[in-house]
Amino acid sequence: MEIRKLLSKSGIRQLLSKRAERRRSPRMQPAGLVAYFWTGGVPRPSPVFDIGPQGAHIVAPVAFYLGTLVEIVFEDRADALNNGVESHHICLYGRVLRAVADGFCVEFVFEDDSQRRKFRQFLNGLKRRNEDETNTEETAIVQPPGTD
């Protein structure tokens, strides 16, 4: 009886929904990170929902065919706004893996190990900035009594 239930459509859906995370590496959701890519017109900034060493989810009104190789420039605008310095950016290729309701997901295609290292440094900078912002918010909330 239990096997029939698992083999039913609803049982298979339950098994698939409980499936482990498919991503090969963890992702982060950095505030202020945008992506630029060419769609035939003037490139406009598109928010990056999440990003990791292997790929990214980009929020965009355009859709690409699966397998399309897209040249993407990632720009960390939050760093420029907070510090008044030039924004950090990096350019690399991404292969479109799937379309999602609000955009598309890519896996990165690196030209060589040097480009992969530079991208990891870029990600580490995003991670440090996010940690600094989190620590700043926590310290701003916790204040000694009577120091209002």
C-alpha positions, 0 to 999 in steps of 0.5 A, a space after each residue: 500500500 505504501 509503495 503505491 502511494 509513493 508511486 502515485 503522481 502526488 507521491 512523486 511530486 513530494 519526493 521531488 520537492 524534498 530533493 536536496 539542493 542541486 547547486 554545486 556551491 553555496 550562493 549569497 544574496 548581495 545587496 547592490 550587485 547588478 549585471 549588465 549584458 547586451 540584448 541588442 540595445 543599451 545595456 541596463 542594470 539588472 539586479 542579481 538575486 543570488 550569486 556563487 562561484 559556479 553561477 548566478 540568478 539574474 532578475 531581468 525582463 528578457 529571456 535567453 534560449 537555454 545554452 546561450 553564452 552571455 557576456 556579463 559585467 557584474 558591478 558592485 554598486 553598494 560599495 561605491 555608494 557606501 565608500 564614495 569610490 569607484 565601483 568594483 566590477 568583473 566581466 565574464 561569460 555565463 551559459 544560460 541554464 534555465 529561465 525562471 519567472 523573474 529572469 534567468 540562471 547562468 553557470 559561469 564559463 571561465 576562460 582560464 584559472 586566472 579569471 576564476 581566481 579574479 572572480 573568487 576575489 570579487 566574490 570574497 569582496 562581496 562577502 566581506 562587505 555583506 559581513 561588515 554591513 551585518 556587523 555594523 547593523 548589529 552594533 548599531 542596534 546594541 547600545 549601552 542604556 542611557 546613551 540615546 
